[in-house]
Amino acid sequence: MVSEATERYKPMTAAYNLYVEDADASMQQALVHGAVLEMEIGEMPYGDRQGGVKDQRGSIWWISQRTVHKSYSP
């Protein structure tokens, strides 16, 4: 993901959006291995369960699980 820095999210090494099969289990695994909680896993209005962690270098990892599967047709 590429975006502009904001007041809340200062310039950082990187921010990643990672899709996994089980967001809750992946979040727990990240925390056990030293990540710091940025945002609890929760239901997002765009159909994902998502939360975030920061690694030891300050990068944010958005852990996402798709919960709504829609077909998009042009």
C-alpha positions in Angstrom: 0.0 0.0 0.0 1.3 3.4 -0.9 -0.1 6.5 0.7 0.7 10.0 2.0 1.9 10.4 5.5 -0.7 12.0 7.9 -0.8 13.5 11.4 -1.7 10.0 12.8 0.6 8.0 10.5 3.9 9.7 10.2 6.4 8.7 7.4 7.6 5.1 8.1 9.6 2.3 6.6 6.5 0.6 5.2 2.8 -0.3 5.7 1.6 -3.7 4.5 -1.9 -5.0 3.9 -1.8 -8.8 4.4 -4.8 -11.0 3.6 -4.9 -14.2 5.7 -7.4 -17.1 6.2 -7.8 -16.3 10.0 -7.2 -12.7 11.0 -7.6 -13.5 14.7 -5.1 -16.3 14.8 -2.6 -14.3 12.7 -2.9 -11.3 15.0 -2.2 -13.5 18.0 0.8 -15.0 16.3 2.2 -11.6 15.4 1.8 -10.4 19.0 3.4 -13.5 20.5 6.4 -12.8 18.2 6.9 -9.3 19.4 4.6 -7.1 17.3 2.9 -4.2 19.1 -0.9 -3.8 18.8 -1.9 -0.9 16.6 -5.6 -1.7 16.2 -7.7 -4.6 17.5 -9.2 -7.0 14.9 -12.8 -5.9 14.1 -15.4 -6.0 11.4 -14.9 -3.3 8.8 -17.7 -1.8 6.6 -15.9 -3.0 3.4 -16.3 -6.7 4.3 -13.0 -7.5 6.1 -12.1 -8.5 9.6 -9.0 -6.3 10.1 -6.6 -5.1 12.7 -3.0 -3.9 12.8 0.3 -4.3 14.4 3.7 -2.6 14.3 6.9 -4.5 14.0 10.2 -3.7 15.7 11.2 -1.4 12.9 8.0 0.7 13.0 6.3 -0.7 9.9 2.6 -1.3 10.2 1.0 -4.6 9.1 -2.7 -4.5 8.5 -3.9 -8.1 9.0 -7.1 -8.7 6.9 -9.5 -11.5 6.4 -12.1 -11.1 3.6 -15.6 -12.0 5.0 -17.8 -10.8 2.2 -17.2 -12.3 -1.2 -18.9 -10.4 -4.0 -18.5 -10.7 -7.7 -17.8 -7.4 -9.4 -18.8 -7.0 -13.1 -17.9 -3.9 -15.1 
